[in-house]
């Protein structure tokens, strides 16, 4: 029982760390490209920018999963 609870808490901590890293990475990439991602993706329908953001998220997720193991 305690092992399962410990695993759930550990998963939540890693998820929180991932969210913080994603926000920082998105702000850094936004500063480099000097554009507003939300406006470009939602209002203008920029699929290419959405794919770049998705690749960034997946790449950092893969790196973090390798660190966790």
N, C-alpha and C positions, 0 to 999 in steps of 0.2 A: 504494500500500500504506500509506504513512504517513498519507495523507489519511483513509483509512478508519479507521485506528487512532485518529487524532486525533478523528474524529467519534464513535467509540464511547466514548472517554474523556470527551468533552464531554457526551454523552448521560448517562453514568453520574453525572457531577458534577451536572447539572441534576436528575436523578432524586433524588439524595441531598439536594439543596437543597429540592426539592419535599416530600420526606418530613419534613424538619425543620420546614418551614413548616406542613405539615399537622398535625404533632403540637402545635405551638405554638397553631395556630388551634383545634384541638379542645380543648386545655386552657383557652383563653380562653373559648370558647363554653360549656364545661362549668362554668366558674366563674360565668359570667353566669346560666346556668339553674340552677346549683347542683344538678346531678344527676349520677349515675354512668351514662354512656352505655352502657358495656358491659353493665351489669346490666339496664338498661331495655330494650335492644335484644335481647340474647340470652335472658335468662331470662323477661322479661315479654312479649316479642314486640311491642314498640312499633314498628309500621311507620311511623307518622308521624315519629317521631324519627329513624329510619333514613333516611327520605327527606330530612329536613332536613340530616343529616350528608352524604348523597350530593350534595345540591345545593351545599353548602359546598365539598366536595372538587372538584366539577366547575367551580365558579366560579373557584376559585383556580387550577385547572389551565388554564383559558382565559386568565386574566390572565398567568400565567407563560409560556404559549406566545406570547402577544403580545409579551412583553418579550424573549423569546429571538430572535424574528424581527427 
